[in-house]
Amino acid sequence: MDEQALPHTVLQLDIVASSKGSVFRQVHLDKALDKVITDASSRCSFVDGTWFHRITGDSAVLAAPSSVPKAFIAADFVRELSTALRNFNSMMNESGRLRARLAIDHGDVVRHGLNINGTAVVRAARLCDSEALRDALRRNDDADLAVVLTDPFYDDAVVEGNRGLDKAEFTFVHDRVKDREVSGWIWLPGNKKPGSDGKGRGDAPRPGPRTSPEPRPTSGGGTHLRDVTIHGNGVVGTNGTQHNYYGDDTRTPRPSAD
């Protein structure tokens, strides 16, 4: 039978700093990732044998068929994953602690054996590897999990407040990964951010499509900073990385450009 492209929600998970330390630490973290995913899945009745599930060392790819509501995945599964991480880490010292990045997208994919292919798989992988998501965890040492949703997935799953999701907890970011522009909404489950009154972070303006990188402005708009902080509706980055900032001047001052 011909393999068919069918709509799925794709989840890409990567372990933070998995290569640091000894080989025994790496093995420990790889096993821990499998454990927390299994624990989270066991607490969600909608996770069943129809899901694609592949763990390859320090990363994992999951894919849920379109019959599973997106909000169930963004709210229930992510929160169970966050809880499983917290429970696991409560018994670990800093060396044994497991932290993870998670990117979620939705689109047509082809499943064949132990493999999965499709644009949503590529987008999720790029977002999971983005500097903006990495920076969010660097600047929030208490967070075990940082999540990024693609813009369309955010619109479908979060904006209406389904399953208790609060758009005020999400921050819009725009980044470049391997010379490709990516954008999404970052969320640190269980970590409230300034502006959580719901008055605007989720309503941040979004940039239109661009065919080439915009020049870095000398002031206002985008910023180019040494340190990274989530400010209102945007993230600014480190190491020569530029992230556009979409703050509201009446509510959150723009970061300085020194």
C-alpha positions as CSV (number, residue, x, y, z in Angstrom):
1,M,0.0,0.0,0.0
2,D,1.3,3.5,-0.9
3,E,2.3,5.6,2.1
4,Q,0.0,8.5,2.6
5,A,0.6,12.0,4.1
6,L,-1.8,12.5,6.9
7,P,-2.3,15.4,9.4
8,H,-0.5,15.0,12.7
9,T,0.6,17.1,15.6
10,V,4.4,16.8,15.9
11,L,6.4,17.2,19.1
12,Q,10.2,17.5,19.0
13,L,11.9,17.0,22.4
14,D,15.6,17.7,23.0
15,I,17.6,17.3,26.3
16,V,19.4,20.4,27.4
17,A,23.2,20.1,27.7
18,S,23.1,16.4,27.1
19,S,26.8,16.1,26.1
20,K,28.2,17.7,29.2
21,G,29.8,15.4,31.8
22,S,30.6,11.7,31.6
23,V,29.1,9.1,29.4
24,F,27.3,7.7,32.4
25,R,25.5,11.1,32.8
26,Q,24.5,11.0,29.2
27,V,23.1,7.5,29.6
28,H,21.3,8.6,32.7
29,L,19.7,11.5,30.9
30,D,18.7,9.4,27.9
31,K,16.9,6.9,30.2
32,A,15.3,9.8,32.1
33,L,13.8,11.3,28.9
34,D,12.2,8.0,28.1
35,K,10.9,7.7,31.6
36,V,9.3,11.1,31.8
37,I,7.7,10.8,28.4
38,T,6.3,7.4,29.5
39,D,5.0,8.8,32.8
40,A,3.4,11.8,31.1
41,S,1.8,9.6,28.4
42,S,0.4,7.2,31.0
43,R,-1.6,10.0,32.6
44,C,-3.2,11.1,29.3
45,S,-6.0,8.9,28.1
46,F,-5.7,10.3,24.5
47,V,-2.1,9.0,24.2
48,D,-2.4,5.5,22.7
49,G,-1.0,3.2,20.1
50,T,-1.9,5.5,17.2
51,W,0.8,7.9,18.2
52,F,4.2,7.8,16.6
53,H,6.9,7.6,19.3
54,R,10.7,7.5,18.6
55,I,13.5,8.2,21.1
56,T,17.0,8.5,19.8
57,G,19.3,9.1,22.7
58,D,19.0,12.7,23.8
59,S,16.0,13.6,21.6
60,A,12.5,12.3,20.9
61,V,9.9,12.7,18.2
62,L,6.2,12.2,19.0
63,A,3.3,12.6,16.5
64,A,-0.4,12.5,17.4
65,P,-3.1,11.9,14.7
66,S,-5.4,14.8,14.0
67,S,-8.2,13.1,15.9
68,V,-6.4,14.3,19.1
69,P,-7.4,17.9,19.8
70,K,-4.5,20.3,19.7
71,A,-5.4,21.9,23.0
72,F,-5.3,18.5,24.7
73,I,-1.7,18.2,23.6
74,A,-0.6,21.8,24.4
75,A,-2.4,21.8,27.8
76,D,-2.8,18.3,29.2
77,F,0.2,16.5,27.7
78,V,2.6,19.4,28.2
79,R,1.5,19.9,31.8
80,E,1.9,16.2,32.5
81,L,5.3,16.3,30.9
82,S,6.3,19.2,33.1
83,T,5.0,17.5,36.2
84,A,6.9,14.3,35.3
85,L,10.1,16.3,34.9
86,R,9.6,18.1,38.2
87,N,8.9,14.8,40.0
88,F,12.0,13.2,38.5
89,N,14.2,16.1,39.2
90,S,13.0,16.4,42.9
91,M,15.2,13.3,43.5
92,M,18.2,14.4,41.6
93,N,21.2,16.7,42.2
94,E,22.1,19.3,39.7
95,S,24.3,16.9,37.7
96,G,21.5,14.4,37.4
97,R,18.8,17.0,36.6
98,L,16.9,16.6,33.3
99,R,15.9,19.8,31.4
100,A,14.2,19.7,28.0
101,R,13.2,21.9,25.1
102,L,9.9,21.1,23.3
103,A,8.6,22.3,19.9
104,I,5.1,21.6,18.6
105,D,3.7,22.0,15.1
106,H,0.9,20.5,13.1
107,G,0.8,19.4,9.5
108,D,0.8,16.5,7.0
109,V,3.5,13.8,7.7
110,V,4.4,10.5,6.2
111,R,5.0,7.7,8.8
112,H,7.0,4.7,7.6
113,G,8.3,2.2,10.1
114,L,10.5,3.9,12.6
115,N,10.7,7.1,10.6
116,I,8.5,10.1,10.0
117,N,8.8,12.9,7.4
118,G,7.1,16.1,6.6
119,T,7.3,19.9,6.8
120,A,5.9,19.9,10.3
121,V,8.7,17.6,11.5
122,V,11.3,19.9,10.0
123,R,9.7,23.1,11.5
124,A,9.5,21.5,14.9
125,A,13.2,20.5,14.8
126,R,14.3,24.0,13.8
127,L,12.3,25.7,16.5
128,C,13.5,23.2,19.1
129,D,17.1,24.2,18.1
130,S,16.4,27.9,18.1
131,E,18.6,30.2,20.1
132,A,15.5,32.0,21.5
133,L,14.3,28.7,23.1
134,R,17.7,27.9,24.4
135,D,18.0,31.5,25.8
136,A,14.7,31.1,27.6
137,L,16.0,28.2,29.6
138,R,19.4,29.9,30.2
139,R,17.6,32.9,31.8
140,N,15.2,30.8,33.9
141,D,17.3,28.3,35.9
142,D,14.3,27.1,37.8
143,A,12.5,25.9,34.7
144,D,12.8,22.3,33.7
145,L,10.9,22.7,30.4
146,A,10.7,25.3,27.7
147,V,8.0,25.0,25.0
148,V,7.6,26.7,21.7
149,L,4.5,26.5,19.5
150,T,4.4,27.5,15.8
151,D,2.2,30.5,15.1
152,P,-0.7,28.5,13.5
153,F,-0.7,25.9,16.3
154,Y,-0.8,28.7,18.9
155,D,-3.8,30.3,17.1
156,D,-5.6,26.9,17.1
157,A,-4.8,25.7,20.5
158,V,-4.1,28.7,22.8
159,V,-5.9,31.9,21.7
160,E,-9.4,30.8,22.8
161,G,-8.2,29.7,26.2
162,N,-9.0,26.0,25.7
163,R,-8.1,23.6,28.5
164,G,-7.1,26.4,30.7
165,L,-4.3,27.7,28.5
166,D,-3.5,31.3,29.1
167,K,-2.1,33.3,26.2
168,A,-0.6,35.8,28.7
169,E,2.0,33.2,29.6
170,F,3.3,33.0,26.0
171,T,5.9,35.2,24.4
172,F,6.3,35.7,20.6
173,V,9.8,35.3,19.2
174,H,11.3,35.5,15.7
175,D,14.7,33.9,15.1
176,R,16.9,32.4,12.4
177,V,18.0,28.7,12.5
178,K,20.5,27.5,9.8
179,D,19.7,30.5,7.6
180,R,15.9,29.9,7.8
181,E,13.6,32.3,9.6
182,V,11.4,30.8,12.2
183,S,8.8,32.2,14.6
184,G,6.7,30.9,17.4
185,W,5.4,31.3,20.9
186,I,7.5,30.4,23.9
187,W,6.0,29.1,27.1
188,L,7.6,28.0,30.4
189,P,4.9,25.9,32.0
190,G,4.3,26.8,35.7
191,N,6.4,30.0,35.3
192,K,4.2,33.1,35.1
193,K,5.7,36.1,33.2
194,P,5.2,39.8,33.6
195,G,2.1,40.9,31.8
196,S,0.1,37.8,32.9
197,D,-3.0,39.9,33.3
198,G,-3.8,38.8,29.8
199,K,-4.0,42.3,28.3
200,G,-1.7,42.0,25.4
201,R,1.1,39.5,25.3
202,G,-1.0,37.1,23.4
203,D,-2.1,39.9,21.1
204,A,1.4,40.9,20.1
205,P,1.8,42.1,16.4
206,R,3.4,39.5,14.2
207,P,5.7,40.2,11.3
208,G,4.6,39.5,7.8
209,P,6.6,37.2,5.5
210,R,10.0,38.4,4.5
211,T,12.2,37.3,1.6
212,S,15.5,38.6,3.1
213,P,16.7,39.6,6.5
214,E,15.8,43.1,7.6
215,P,18.7,45.5,8.4
216,R,19.3,45.8,12.1
217,P,17.9,49.1,13.2
218,T,19.9,51.6,15.2
219,S,17.1,52.0,17.7
220,G,13.6,50.9,18.5
221,G,12.1,47.8,16.8
222,G,14.7,44.9,16.9
223,T,17.6,44.8,19.2
224,H,21.0,43.2,19.3
225,L,22.2,42.5,22.8
226,R,24.7,40.5,24.7
227,D,22.2,39.1,27.3
228,V,18.8,37.5,26.7
229,T,15.7,38.4,28.6
230,I,12.0,37.8,27.9
231,H,10.5,41.3,27.8
232,G,6.7,41.5,27.4
233,N,6.1,40.2,23.9
234,G,9.6,39.5,22.7
235,V,13.0,37.9,23.4
236,V,16.4,39.5,22.6
237,G,19.4,37.3,22.2
238,T,23.1,36.5,22.8
239,N,26.1,35.6,20.8
240,G,25.3,37.8,17.8
241,T,21.8,36.4,17.5
242,Q,19.0,38.9,16.8
243,H,15.5,38.3,18.0
244,N,12.8,40.9,17.1
245,Y,11.1,42.6,20.0
246,Y,7.4,43.4,19.8
247,G,6.7,45.1,23.1
248,D,4.0,47.6,24.0
249,D,5.7,50.9,24.8
250,T,2.8,51.9,27.1
251,R,3.3,48.8,29.2
252,T,6.9,47.5,28.9
253,P,9.9,49.7,28.0
254,R,12.0,48.5,25.2
255,P,15.4,47.1,26.2
256,S,18.4,49.4,25.6
257,A,20.6,48.7,22.7
258,D,24.0,49.0,24.4
